[in-house]
Amino acid sequence: DQQVKQNSPSLSVQEGRISILNCDYTNSMFDYFLWYKKYPAEGPTFLISISSIKDKNEDGRFTVFLNKSAKHLSLHIVPSQPGDSAVYFCAASAVYQGGSEKLVFGKGTKLTVNP
Amino acid sequence: ETGVTQTPRHLVMGMTNKKSLKCEQHLGHNAMYWYKQSAKKPLELMFVYNFKEQTENNSVPSRFSPECPNSSHLFLHLHTLQPEDSALYLCASTSGVEYTDTQYFGPGTRLTVL
């Protein structure tokens, strides 16, 4: 059962335009969400996060939106740059009974920004 | 060196071999993680160590055996693996074990089991 879904395996946008990466989740226990970026031959690097008490978090060109009722979050990159071409992973965190936490990742979306 | 390093970067092994993956973090963190990234699958958490103590084993087969001798080093011992174990194995570290802490990942070890 895939609790975090990134339904678009790839996305291609033109330099300077907006990139929108989507992520859906099924577990209502998730209360913290993160986006990671991964270049080939490198480990994922943290990009931006959002707590479930907020619906928007902005950091420079990157904005994450959270719609709790729809169990949906999205990452907006404006303006997109060729250096943004990478695989973007959505991740969600929950605290379970007993205090253990779990971090679940989506499959990733490969973003290509064309010059 | 800084950050999280992993060796080897690439490993090819037979099903009867025994090998080990090594991870080292130079960030002064207290928690370390092993993840498995298979093609077209989500990143899977395998093990979590907090202050050298294993706090999570995410139903990983016993042919994968982790070892954490200190807070800076983490090993993954491999024996009698299967071809479906071929994947990218990522190590990560955080200052604590709360997932709100940013995870710093190593570059990964690309493992191929023949």
Interface residues (C-beta under 8 A of the other chain):
Chain A: Q2 V4 P9 Y32 L34 Y36 A41 E42 G43 P44 T45 F46 S49 S51 F89 A91 S93 S100 E101 K102 L103 V104 F105 G106 K107 G108
Chain B: V4 Q6 K40 K41 P42 L43 E44 L45 T55 E56 L90 C91 A92 V97 E98 Y99 T100 T102 Q103 Y104 F105 G106 P107 G108
